[in-house]
């Protein structure tokens, strides 16, 4: 059916049926006026019909009906119907009045009612076909959306299996760790909490800032366990940092970037994460030393570009983001205006 509409087979069938029916009703013209006049009648009548039909479908309806200019549409459609009747009357007078010698039909308005009726019928019929075409297209679109929705829901249900399996596995590993090994248990517990936050609590547009801060703290604690004594890692967050919401997972890319690009010298490797609140403004400052032998892109990688785009979309005109790069350090300052 898609190919039927795609290749406009409905138009082909419509015009084949219309022309054939008209030729059947005018077949006597071949004997009375000759083959040439018969062909001219078929060409003129159906050519004029095609003109007003496609003028209506291609110009008048899109420009006036869909723009809710109904009165102008009715006036222009009436003019086009009268124009068809006028042109067809001229040909009828010529064909029937002079070529075939019917004196009554030399009167110009003899066939006016018939010609206007034919024009109205075919215009209305063509509009009905077009509406049927659009209705089918809409129904097909709705069907595809429903199928995609069902597929999405199915994929979501399938995806739920993995998190449950993952948490069950983490719990199993947790209880298999010797109770004396508190460090390993705490690390696994923090990792489980981070996964739970990402999978189950970040589905909304905003989340309490306390949960985002706790997620950052767990991430920093895990990273701290991976680093040795040559790294100075500080995480500073005031006690009164609560009472407002922010977009979930908005801050973590800046912290991840610091751990990714921190220097690896035998000493003086430093990362500082500072969170603060100043009236209606929330501040994040992330500082890290960097290896002078490696060049750090000040715009960051994909993670930082993505978070910049999120800030533009979510906090448009309500945020400030600055990067400060020195030969041996890199710093990010983010300020959000709270609502």
C-alpha angles and dihedrals in degrees: 000000000000090000089048090061095033094059093038093240088157089065091048093051092045094053095041090053093044096048094043092050091048092048090051092052092047100041091113089068089076091067097036102040107009136254094284093057090046091054091045091052092051092047097046098044097044093039091055091046091051089050096056094038095054092038087057097043098038104035117010100045097044095044101039114014094045089045089052093244092135099156093054089047093053091049094049093044090051090051091051092050091050089047090054091048092048094050093044091048090055091053093044091053090050096045104037100024102044110012094044094029099233104155093195091058093054084081104102098221096044095109099027097111093046094048094048090048091052091049093049092047095051094043090051091045092050091049089051090052091048092050089050089051092050091045091054091048091051092047090050091049091051090048092052092047090051091049091049090047091052091047090049092050090048092050089048091052090048090050090054089066094065098053091049091048090047094051092045090051091049091051090050091051090046093058092043091060113094112258089232090063095077093159093060092045093050091048092052091045092052091048091051091050091052091051092048090052093050096045103039111018103042098066096099129074093250137018135193109278091231091067092049091049092049089051091052090048092053090049093050092047091053091048091047090058090056095052127074131225091283090077126078108203120178129180116191124186126157120235093237094059097121142085099081140070135233136186110281121256090008097128103039096080090063092050093045090051091055093053091044095054102030115129121259102212122144086253144002096050107148140179123181125185115186126182122187144158128222111185104290095356130088118204132200122185121183120183129180137168113237137207109259089210091065124062114225118206106234091215090055128218132297092298094058093043090052093050090048089055091048090052091052091050100040103028101031108169088356101085143058123204123184133175122204116192124185128172092265105023145041127205136185124198119191125181124185126190108224121223 
